[in-house]
Amino acid sequence: MHLGQIFELSFQFSQQQVNQFAEVTGDNNPIHSNEQYAALTPFKRPIMHGFLSASVFSRIFGTLYPGEGTIYMSQTMNFLKPMYVDTSYKAVLTVAEIFAEKHRARVTTEVLSPEGEKVISGEALVYHKEKI
């Protein structure tokens, strides 16, 4: 990892994955799975769980960038807009600060909609002994 480095990944989630997340977490709020219920909300259709949407960051840090051996130490997040199933989003991670002596990096974490709007913004702190 180096200062200013950017990593991007396109991703999407299915309704089946949303349902599995609800089952695992116990968050069975009908806003995530019931079309009739969601139609009566400001969103007009089911939305994904915020933490399911943001789980892409864990996938990236742990398996892709910097990858295996990464310790995901902290994460701040702002959920700016709803996210929907079967929609392609882009995760954008940018190295904002390096703490070389501690093998840590502060990374901005964003998810962009197909239109390029930020739907999630935040910041992570990660550790990797060899890659930072």
Backbone as a ProteinNet text record, in pm:
[ID]
protein_1_A
[PRIMARY]
MHLGQIFELSFQFSQQQVNQFAEVTGDNNPIHSNEQYAALTPFKRPIMHGFLSASVFSRIFGTLYPGEGTIYMSQTMNFLKPMYVDTSYKAVLTVAEIFAEKHRARVTTEVLSPEGEKVISGEALVYHKEKI
[TERTIARY]
85.2	0	89	44.7	116.2	16.6	61.5	-22.5	-86.5	-217.7	-291.4	-335.9	-290.3	-328	-478.5	-538.5	-683.4	-709.3	-804.5	-850.2	-1000.2	-1047.4	-1190.2	-1239.9	-1364.7	-1427.4	-1575.6	-1624.5	-1768.4	-1831.4	-1952.4	-2020	-2170.2	-2243.8	-2387.9	-2430.7	-2548.4	-2605.5	-2742.9	-2779.1	-2910.1	-3007.8	-3135.8	-3235.3	-3209.9	-3163.2	-3131.4	-3022.3	-2921.1	-2815.4	-2868.9	-2959.3	-3023.3	-3099.9	-3174.3	-3251.2	-3158.8	-3046	-2950.1	-2890	-2859.1	-2805.4	-2907.6	-3034	-3140.6	-3149.2	-3136.8	-3144.6	-3027.2	-2907.2	-2787.5	-2788.6	-2829.9	-2823.9	-2948.9	-3059.7	-3186.2	-3255.8	-3199.6	-3261.8	-3362.5	-3484	-3590.9	-3686	-3636.3	-3716.5	-3774.1	-3905.5	-3966.7	-3923.8	-3859.4	-3809.4	-3708.6	-3650.6	-3548.2	-3601.6	-3725	-3769.8	-3914.9	-3995.8	-4138.7	-4172.8	-4203.6	-4229.9	-4350.9	-4456.5	-4576.6	-4546.5	-4474.3	-4436.3	-4347.2	-4245.2	-4148.9	-4214.4	-4319	-4388.4	-4449.4	-4477.3	-4536.9	-4432.2	-4305	-4196.3	-4145.9	-4064.5	-4007.5	-3922.4	-3875.8	-3789.7	-3867.5	-3994.8	-4088	-4057.8	-3945.6	-3910.9	-3811.4	-3789.8	-3697.8	-3556.4	-3493.9	-3355.2	-3267.5	-3139	-3045.9	-3010.1	-2973	-2919.6	-2790.9	-2773.3	-2652.4	-2525.2	-2525.1	-2403.3	-2376.5	-2478.4	-2453.9	-2387.2	-2440.5	-2384	-2237.2	-2206.2	-2069.4	-1977.5	-2031.9	-1947.7	-1848.8	-1871.3	-1776.1	-1637.5	-1630.7	-1500.4	-1423.6	-1491.7	-1428	-1375.7	-1456.5	-1414.1	-1286.7	-1286.2	-1169.9	-1046.6	-1055	-937.4	-885.3	-973.8	-931.2	-883.7	-930.1	-896.7	-833	-848.7	-802.7	-698.8	-723.8	-637.7	-632.8	-525.8	-402.4	-408.1	-513.6	-533.1	-505.2	-479.8	-460.4	-361.1	-396.3	-311.7	-350.5	-445.1	-489.2	-573	-547.8	-630.8	-710.5	-841.7	-934.6	-962.5	-901.4	-901.1	-1020.2	-1062.8	-1177.4	-1238.5	-1362.6	-1435.8	-1540	-1541.8	-1653.3	-1734.5	-1864.1	-1949	-2063.5	-2096.1	-2216.7	-2295.5	-2420.2	-2508.3	-2585.2	-2547	-2596.5	-2722.8	-2734.9	-2850.5	-2881.6	-3005.3	-3039.2	-2969.3	-2950.3	-2894.7	-2995.6	-2997.2	-3098	-3033.2	-3106.7	-3055.9	-3041.7	-2957	-2935.9	-2898.3	-2826	-2777.1	-2625.9	-2555.6	-2409.6	-2358.6	-2279.9	-2218.5	-2067.3	-1997.2	-1851.4	-1797	-1713.7	-1641	-1511.6	-1481.3	-1358.9	-1284.9	-1164.8	-1081.7	-958	-925.2	-809.7	-723.4	-595.3	-503.3	-480.9	-526.2	-520.4	-399.4	-351.5	-238.9	-172.4	-40.2	37.4	108.8	101.7	175.8	275.4	384.5	477.9	535.3	567.4	629.3	535	404.7	305.3	241	283.4	228.6	77.8	35.6	-106.7	-131.3	-255	-296	-437.3	-459.7	-595.1	-644.3	-760	-812.3	-953.3	-979	-1116.4	-1191.6	-1314.5	-1396.9	-1526.6	-1555.5	-1676.8	-1743.5	-1874.1	-1950.1	-2022.3	-2012	-2075.9	-2188.8	-2296.3	-2410.6	-2373	-2458.7	-2431.9	-2420.4	-2483.7	-2477.4	-2355.7	-2274.4	-2154.3	-2176.1	-2295	-2323.9	-2273.2	-2220.5	-2178.5	-2301.3	-2302.6	-2410.8	-2361.2	-2232	-2167.1	-2034.1	-2001.8	-1868.5	-1817	-1687.7	-1629.1	-1479.2	-1424	-1279.7	-1245.2	-1141.6	-1098.6	-953.9	-919.3	-781.1	-748.7	-642.9	-604	-456.4	-424.1	-287.1	-247.5	-123.6	-67.1	84.3	140.9	283.4	374.3	342.9	431.7	396.7	270.1	227.9	208.1	225.8	214	341.2
-118.1	0	123.4	225.3	352	467.7	580.2	698.1	735.4	756.6	795.4	679.2	559.2	442.4	418.8	383.6	361.2	217.2	154.7	20.3	27.9	-28.5	-27.1	-168.4	-193.4	-323	-302.4	-356.2	-354.9	-475.1	-456.9	-564.8	-540.8	-645	-634.1	-748	-733.4	-836.3	-874.4	-999.6	-1050.3	-1046.7	-1063.7	-1069.8	-1191.2	-1300.7	-1418.9	-1386.6	-1310.1	-1272.4	-1179.8	-1089.5	-1002.5	-1088.1	-1186.2	-1275	-1355.6	-1402.4	-1477.1	-1387.8	-1263.4	-1168.6	-1145.4	-1129.6	-1109.8	-1229.9	-1348.8	-1469.6	-1477.7	-1450.1	-1459.2	-1354	-1231.5	-1121.7	-1109	-1165.6	-1148.5	-1017.8	-940	-814.1	-845.5	-875.5	-912.1	-796.4	-674.5	-557.3	-575.9	-564.9	-589.2	-489.9	-381.2	-285.7	-352.2	-465.5	-532.9	-645.9	-689.5	-808.5	-807.1	-719.2	-720.6	-604.4	-637.7	-533.5	-448	-509.7	-433.8	-335.6	-382.6	-295.5	-181.6	-216.6	-116.8	-13.3	-53	40.2	157.3	137.6	242.8	332.9	305.5	384.4	487.1	581.1	678.4	613.6	489.8	423.3	355.2	322.8	263.9	119.7	65.5	-75	-119.4	-250.2	-297.3	-241.4	-210.1	-163.9	-267.6	-266	-359.1	-310.5	-403.2	-369	-288.5	-183.7	-102.7	-182.5	-268	-342.4	-453	-506.3	-599	-522.9	-406.8	-324.6	-293.1	-257.6	-218.9	-338.6	-459	-577	-595.6	-527.5	-533.2	-488.2	-396.3	-349.3	-462.4	-543.5	-657.5	-755.7	-781.8	-870.8	-818	-688.5	-630.3	-639	-587.7	-585.8	-726.4	-820.3	-953.9	-1043.8	-1017.2	-1111	-1047.8	-916.4	-854.9	-744.8	-654.2	-536.5	-489.1	-496.4	-558.6	-710.6	-771.1	-915.1	-994.4	-1122.5	-1217.1	-1163.5	-1176.8	-1129.4	-992.2	-927.1	-794.6	-804.7	-715.1	-700.4	-571.5	-586	-474.3	-417.4	-304.8	-254.8	-166.7	-80.9	5.4	55.3	103.6	153.8	254.2	371.2	463.9	457.4	482.9	476.7	574.1	630.6	710.5	649.4	613.7	559	677	718.6	842.7	825.7	711.7	685	535.9	498	355.6	279.1	150.7	61.1	-49.4	-96.3	-191.8	-318.5	-429.3	-556.9	-552.8	-643.1	-661.1	-531.5	-445.6	-319.7	-319.5	-281.4	-280.8	-152.9	-170.9	-60.6	-72	36.4	34.5	77.1	-9	26.4	94.1	206.8	281.8	305.3	250.9	265.6	345.3	445.7	531.5	539.7	511.5	519.1	666.5	707.4	847.5	878.8	777.7	800.5	666.8	668.3	548.3	570.8	471.9	472.1	356.2	377.7	270.2	199	274.5	213.9	117	135	46.1	-47.6	-39.8	-123.4	-102.9	23	55.8	158.8	159.1	259	304.8	433.9	490.1	497.9	439.6	425.7	483	573.2	618.7	508.2	487.6	380.4	441.2	419.1	473.4	367.6	378.9	301.5	402.2	380.7	468.6	395.5	468.6	414.8	404.1	340.7	336	475.3	574	712.5	787.6	721.2	783.4	860.6	849.8	918.6	835.2	902.3	831.8	782.6	653.2	597.2	556.9	529.8	504.4	578.4	643	702	670.6	656.1	627.5	620.9	563.5	555.9	431.2	360.7	238.9	252.5	174.8	159.4	11.6	-18.3	-157.5	-176.6	-300.9	-340.3	-455.5	-449.8	-563.3	-556.9	-657.8	-655.8	-644.9	-712.6	-711.9	-605.7	-570.5	-486	-338.8	-303.2	-161.5	-122.8
0	0	0	-72.4	-68.3	-69	-18.8	-5.1	-138.6	-136.5	-256.5	-343.6	-314.2	-394	-385.2	-498.5	-506.7	-548	-481.3	-518	-541.3	-653	-685.7	-711.8	-674.7	-699.1	-724.7	-836.3	-863.8	-795.1	-742.9	-670.7	-670.9	-637.3	-614.1	-523.1	-463.8	-378	-431.1	-413.2	-455.3	-337.6	-366.9	-259.5	-171.2	-229.9	-150.1	-47.3	-87	6.7	116	79.9	179.5	279.9	230.4	317.9	409.8	355.9	437.4	546	511	608.9	719.9	682.2	781.4	875.2	819.1	900.6	998.5	950	1033.7	1144.2	1111.9	1209.1	1294.9	1247.5	1318	1284.4	1191.6	1149.1	1039.3	1081.5	988.5	961.3	967.9	936.2	795.5	779	647.7	539.5	576.1	476.5	382.7	427.1	348.4	260.6	284.2	211.8	165.7	219.2	188.5	95.2	-29.6	-129.9	-94.9	-41.1	-5.3	108.2	207.7	319.4	269.5	192.5	144.6	53.6	-17.9	-107.8	-31.5	96.2	178.8	245.1	221	279.8	178.2	222.4	127.7	18	40.7	-56.8	-168.8	-144.1	-241.8	-280.8	-235.4	-260.8	-154.6	-139.8	-36.3	-54.5	57	56.6	126.4	94.6	157.7	297.7	384	515.5	494.5	572.8	561.2	582.9	684.2	713.6	612.4	549	438.4	324.9	292.8	185.5	211.8	334.9	371.2	392.6	394.9	414.6	300.3	189.1	78.2	123.9	220.6	268.3	336.1	415.3	480.6	376.3	274.4	164.9	99.7	69.4	2.6	91.3	213.4	301	329.2	354	393.8	281.9	158.1	50.3	-72.8	-91.4	-215.7	-196.2	-103.1	-89	55	128.1	82.7	79	138.5	124	250.1	228.3	338.2	440.4	566.1	674.5	726.4	659.9	702.7	829.7	923	1041.8	1023.4	1019.8	999	1137.4	1171.9	1309.1	1344.8	1252.9	1282.2	1152.3	1164.4	1047.6	1094.3	1031.1	1047.8	919.7	930.4	811.2	821	707.2	692	577.3	604.6	501.8	442.7	323.7	265	181.9	114.4	28.6	35.2	6.6	10.1	-101.9	-77.1	-178.5	-204.5	-329	-374.2	-429	-419.6	-469.9	-621.8	-671.5	-815.5	-886.8	-817.2	-873.1	-858.1	-962.8	-959.3	-893.3	-788.1	-715.9	-727.5	-694.9	-697.8	-562.5	-503.2	-381.5	-423.8	-360.5	-390.8	-259.5	-249.5	-130.5	-167.9	-87.2	-113.7	11.3	-3.8	109.5	142.9	260.8	302	389.3	462.5	553.3	583.1	592.2	624.3	757.3	844	970.5	961.7	888	852.7	974.6	1079	1197.3	1268.5	1247.6	1309.2	1207.4	1080.4	972.8	957.2	969.3	961.1	851.4	802.2	703.5	734.4	714.3	720.7	576.5	552.3	416.3	409.9	314	294.7	221.7	262.1	206.4	155.8	28.9	-31.5	-117.8	-128.4	-226.4	-313.9	-445.2	-542.4	-613.4	-639.6	-714.6	-862.4	-943.4	-1087.7	-1149.9	-1086.5	-1136.1	-1082.8	-1000.6	-946.1	-817.6	-758.3	-632	-514.7	-411.4	-290.4	-216.6	-185.4	-105.1	33.9	45.1	173.9	172.6	284.5	298.4	437.8	448.7	578.4	572.3	678	691.3	771.8	728.9	797.2	841.8	943.4	985.9	971.9	895.9	873.6	907.2	941.8	975.7	884.9	833.6	760.5	776.5	840.4	875.2	753.3	643.2	527.1	423	410	298.1	333	460	499.3	572.5
[MASK]
++++++++++++++++++++++++++++++++++++++++++++++++++++++++++++++++++++++++++++++++++++++++++++++++++++++++++++++++++++++++++++++++++++

